[in-house]
């Protein structure tokens, strides 16, 4: 039987630490957002975050003081809420796909920023995307949006194997085991690096 994408991602990333797993932190964040975040996304965050993956992808966690997911969502949403959408209509305008006249950020009706890269890309979850089943919108750092109507774990799996899932010609493939770097949890904390299991790539 074929593994689902969450299983494939967990196999590729290796032994999870579950260091900050905290159901109450998720409940608090989801109450603030007014919507449940995808279960596979929460599983991956609980397993490894806060962390940087393959030198680009940042994952934050709702239960930590630094690299806090709720704070990251609030700050990113506030920044995107300042964009004058009537003056700057983005390519792949999410309003069209979501059937909205006005786009909101950090809300159940709009786009919720759930991850980012050091290349300026932002990964958004749209609870009402894909006709209410939920989808991802990726902003490529240049103001262009791309919708992917599949799960976060499938998106991460495809990103890790070098598919273009942050827009055309956007792959960031690195052969060999996935490389992790811990994010400093205090001013004196030194980041540490480690590798996942052999991927045969």
NORLINGI-V220288 format. One record per backbone hydrogen bond with DSSP energy under -0.5 kcal/mol. CO is the residue of the C=O (numbers start at 0). NH is the residue of the N-H. If there is no record, write none. Layout:
<<CO NH> <CO NH>>
This chain:
<<3 7> <4 8> <5 9> <6 10> <7 11> <8 12> <9 13> <11 177> <17 20> <21 24> <21 25> <22 26> <23 27> <24 28> <25 29> <26 30> <27 31> <28 32> <29 33> <29 34> <32 107> <37 41> <38 42> <39 43> <40 44> <41 45> <42 46> <43 47> <43 48> <44 48> <46 16> <46 17> <49 182> <50 58> <51 180> <52 55> <52 56> <55 117> <56 52> <57 115> <58 49> <58 50> <60 63> <60 68> <64 67> <66 60> <67 71> <68 72> <69 73> <70 74> <71 75> <72 76> <73 77> <74 78> <75 79> <76 80> <77 81> <78 81> <79 82> <82 84> <83 86> <83 87> <86 88> <87 89> <89 92> <90 144> <92 95> <92 96> <93 97> <94 98> <94 99> <95 98> <103 110> <106 109> <110 105> <110 112> <111 124> <114 122> <115 57> <116 119> <120 116> <121 123> <121 138> <122 113> <122 114> <123 125> <123 136> <124 111> <124 126> <125 128> <125 134> <127 131> <128 132> <128 133> <129 132> <134 125> <135 147> <136 123> <136 138> <137 139> <137 145> <138 121> <142 90> <143 139> <145 137> <147 135> <147 149> <150 154> <151 155> <152 156> <153 157> <154 158> <155 159> <156 160> <157 162> <158 161> <162 164> <166 165> <166 169> <177 195> <178 53> <179 193> <180 51> <185 188> <191 181> <193 179>>
